Amino acid sequence: MKVIDKIALLLIIIGAINWGLIALFRFDLVAALFGEMSVISRIVYGLVGISGLWGIRLLFTDND
């Protein structure tokens, strides 16, 4: 697995945990850490979204 794949996977996991916290406890970890829709929060959300798109590619790649 390439470094970019690992980074993307890490960001996907962070996004999934954040969505789980929102669903279960109405707690947005990214907003709590960086502020509600601050520039940094928007960057984090954007990177998680791009990583999700990158993750689609990982589904169809053979990692032998």
Residue frames as a rotation matrix with the C-alpha (Angstrom) as fourth column:
MET 1
0.589 0.808 0.000 0.00
0.808 -0.589 0.000 0.00
0.000 0.000 -1.000 0.00
LYS 2
-0.210 -0.648 0.732 1.39
0.617 -0.669 -0.415 3.39
0.759 0.364 0.540 -1.00
VAL 3
-0.844 -0.190 -0.501 1.79
0.520 -0.513 -0.683 6.24
-0.127 -0.837 0.532 1.45
ILE 4
-0.818 0.575 0.017 -1.00
-0.540 -0.779 0.319 8.24
0.197 0.252 0.947 -0.21
ASP 5
-0.134 0.780 -0.612 -3.32
-0.057 0.610 0.790 5.24
0.989 0.140 -0.037 0.16
LYS 6
-0.355 -0.069 -0.932 -2.53
0.855 0.380 -0.353 5.02
0.378 -0.923 -0.076 3.88
ILE 7
-0.978 0.009 -0.207 -3.13
0.076 -0.915 -0.396 8.74
-0.193 -0.403 0.895 4.36
ALA 8
-0.541 0.830 -0.136 -6.42
-0.584 -0.255 0.771 8.50
0.605 0.497 0.622 2.50
LEU 9
-0.082 0.495 -0.865 -7.47
0.384 0.816 0.431 5.51
0.920 -0.297 -0.257 4.58
LEU 10
-0.692 -0.235 -0.683 -6.58
0.722 -0.191 -0.666 7.34
0.026 -0.953 0.301 7.80
LEU 11
-0.930 0.358 -0.082 -8.68
-0.356 -0.934 -0.035 10.35
-0.090 -0.003 0.996 6.75
ILE 12
-0.294 0.849 -0.440 -11.57
-0.330 0.342 0.880 8.08
0.897 0.404 0.180 5.78
ILE 13
-0.239 0.143 -0.960 -11.43
0.759 0.644 -0.093 6.49
0.605 -0.751 -0.263 9.23
ILE 14
-0.914 -0.111 -0.391 -11.34
0.342 -0.731 -0.591 9.91
-0.221 -0.673 0.706 10.91
GLY 15
-0.725 0.684 -0.078 -14.37
-0.606 -0.579 0.545 10.96
0.328 0.443 0.834 8.86
ALA 16
-0.151 0.676 -0.722 -16.23
0.076 0.736 0.673 7.77
0.986 0.046 -0.163 9.75
ILE 17
-0.500 -0.084 -0.862 -15.53
0.842 0.186 -0.506 8.21
0.203 -0.979 -0.022 13.45
ASN 18
-0.977 0.138 -0.160 -16.68
-0.093 -0.961 -0.261 11.84
-0.190 -0.241 0.952 13.26
TRP 19
-0.442 0.866 -0.234 -19.94
-0.574 -0.073 0.816 10.82
0.689 0.495 0.529 11.55
GLY 20
-0.185 0.333 -0.925 -20.46
0.530 0.826 0.191 8.12
0.828 -0.455 -0.329 14.18
LEU 21
-0.775 -0.152 -0.613 -20.00
0.617 -0.387 -0.685 10.67
-0.134 -0.909 0.394 16.95
ILE 22
-0.860 0.508 -0.052 -22.45
-0.504 -0.826 0.253 13.02
0.086 0.243 0.966 15.25
ALA 23
-0.246 0.810 -0.533 -25.04
-0.290 0.463 0.838 10.26
0.925 0.361 0.121 14.85
LEU 24
-0.093 0.179 -0.979 -24.73
0.691 0.720 0.066 8.82
0.717 -0.670 -0.191 18.36
PHE 25
-0.148 -0.114 -0.982 -23.96
0.954 -0.279 -0.111 11.85
-0.262 -0.953 0.150 20.51
ARG 26
0.808 0.402 0.430 -24.58
0.542 -0.794 -0.276 14.92
0.230 0.456 -0.860 18.31
PHE 27
0.582 -0.718 -0.381 -20.92
-0.019 -0.481 0.877 15.77
-0.813 -0.503 -0.294 18.83
ASP 28
0.934 -0.312 0.175 -18.85
0.172 -0.038 -0.984 17.04
0.314 0.949 0.019 15.90
LEU 29
0.539 -0.792 -0.286 -15.22
0.676 0.204 0.709 16.36
-0.503 -0.575 0.645 16.83
VAL 30
-0.249 -0.647 0.720 -13.77
0.935 -0.354 0.005 18.39
0.252 0.675 0.693 13.95
ALA 31
0.300 0.441 0.846 -15.87
0.220 -0.895 0.389 21.42
0.928 0.069 -0.366 14.86
ALA 32
0.976 0.054 -0.209 -14.96
0.213 -0.093 0.973 21.00
0.033 -0.994 -0.102 18.54
LEU 33
0.265 -0.961 -0.083 -11.25
0.842 0.189 0.505 20.90
-0.469 -0.204 0.859 17.75
PHE 34
-0.645 -0.650 0.401 -11.02
0.757 -0.474 0.450 23.58
-0.103 0.594 0.798 15.04
GLY 35
-0.690 0.462 -0.557 -14.18
-0.218 -0.867 -0.449 25.67
-0.690 -0.188 0.699 15.34
GLU 36
0.171 0.879 0.445 -17.54
0.446 0.334 -0.831 25.61
-0.879 0.340 -0.335 13.61
MET 37
0.737 0.141 0.661 -16.85
0.671 -0.036 -0.741 25.94
-0.081 0.989 -0.121 9.87
SER 38
0.484 -0.698 -0.528 -13.48
-0.297 -0.699 0.651 27.61
-0.823 -0.157 -0.545 10.39
VAL 39
0.412 -0.414 -0.812 -10.96
-0.903 -0.072 -0.423 27.54
0.117 0.908 -0.403 7.57
ILE 40
-0.679 -0.717 0.158 -9.15
-0.733 0.671 -0.109 24.59
-0.028 -0.190 -0.981 9.16
SER 41
-0.263 0.678 0.686 -12.42
-0.204 0.656 -0.726 22.69
-0.943 -0.331 -0.034 9.67
ARG 42
0.712 0.554 -0.432 -13.34
-0.495 -0.042 -0.868 23.20
-0.499 0.832 0.244 6.04
ILE 43
-0.045 -0.815 -0.578 -9.90
-0.966 0.184 -0.184 21.97
0.256 0.550 -0.795 4.96
VAL 44
-0.764 -0.205 0.612 -10.30
-0.463 0.835 -0.298 18.85
-0.449 -0.511 -0.733 7.12
TYR 45
0.186 0.920 0.346 -13.80
-0.166 0.376 -0.912 18.19
-0.968 0.112 0.223 5.74
GLY 46
0.628 0.000 -0.778 -12.50
-0.764 -0.191 -0.616 18.72
-0.149 0.982 -0.120 2.20
LEU 47
-0.435 -0.876 -0.208 -9.58
-0.886 0.458 -0.072 16.34
0.158 0.154 -0.975 2.72
VAL 48
-0.557 0.332 0.761 -11.90
-0.233 0.817 -0.527 13.69
-0.797 -0.471 -0.377 4.17
GLY 49
0.548 0.823 -0.146 -14.19
-0.322 0.047 -0.946 14.08
-0.772 0.565 0.291 1.15
ILE 50
0.339 -0.528 -0.778 -11.32
-0.923 -0.026 -0.384 13.79
0.183 0.849 -0.496 -1.32
SER 51
-0.707 -0.614 0.351 -10.06
-0.688 0.713 -0.138 10.76
-0.165 -0.339 -0.926 0.59
GLY 52
-0.036 0.794 0.607 -13.48
-0.225 0.585 -0.779 9.17
-0.974 -0.165 0.158 0.28
LEU 53
0.786 0.266 -0.557 -13.27
-0.571 -0.031 -0.820 9.57
-0.236 0.963 0.127 -3.48
TRP 54
-0.169 -0.931 -0.322 -9.73
-0.940 0.251 -0.232 8.14
0.297 0.264 -0.918 -3.43
GLY 55
-0.506 0.028 0.862 -11.09
-0.563 0.746 -0.355 5.22
-0.654 -0.665 -0.362 -1.38
ILE 56
0.668 0.742 -0.054 -13.33
-0.477 0.372 -0.796 4.26
-0.571 0.557 0.603 -4.29
ARG 57
0.403 -0.623 -0.671 -10.17
-0.784 0.143 -0.604 3.60
0.472 0.769 -0.431 -6.27
LEU 58
-0.553 -0.659 0.510 -8.83
-0.832 0.468 -0.298 1.41
-0.042 -0.589 -0.807 -3.47
LEU 59
0.210 0.729 0.652 -11.85
-0.557 0.637 -0.533 -0.87
-0.803 -0.251 0.540 -3.84
PHE 60
0.962 0.266 -0.057 -10.84
-0.175 0.445 -0.878 -1.79
-0.208 0.855 0.475 -7.38
THR 61
0.286 -0.938 -0.196 -7.06
-0.853 -0.156 -0.499 -1.97
0.437 0.310 -0.844 -6.95
ASP 62
0.835 -0.114 -0.538 -5.31
0.217 0.967 0.132 -5.32
0.506 -0.227 0.832 -6.46
ASN 63
0.547 -0.619 0.563 -2.88
-0.806 -0.572 0.154 -4.90
0.227 -0.538 -0.812 -3.54
ASP 64
0.921 -0.247 -0.302 -0.61
0.256 0.967 -0.008 -7.94
0.294 -0.070 0.953 -3.92
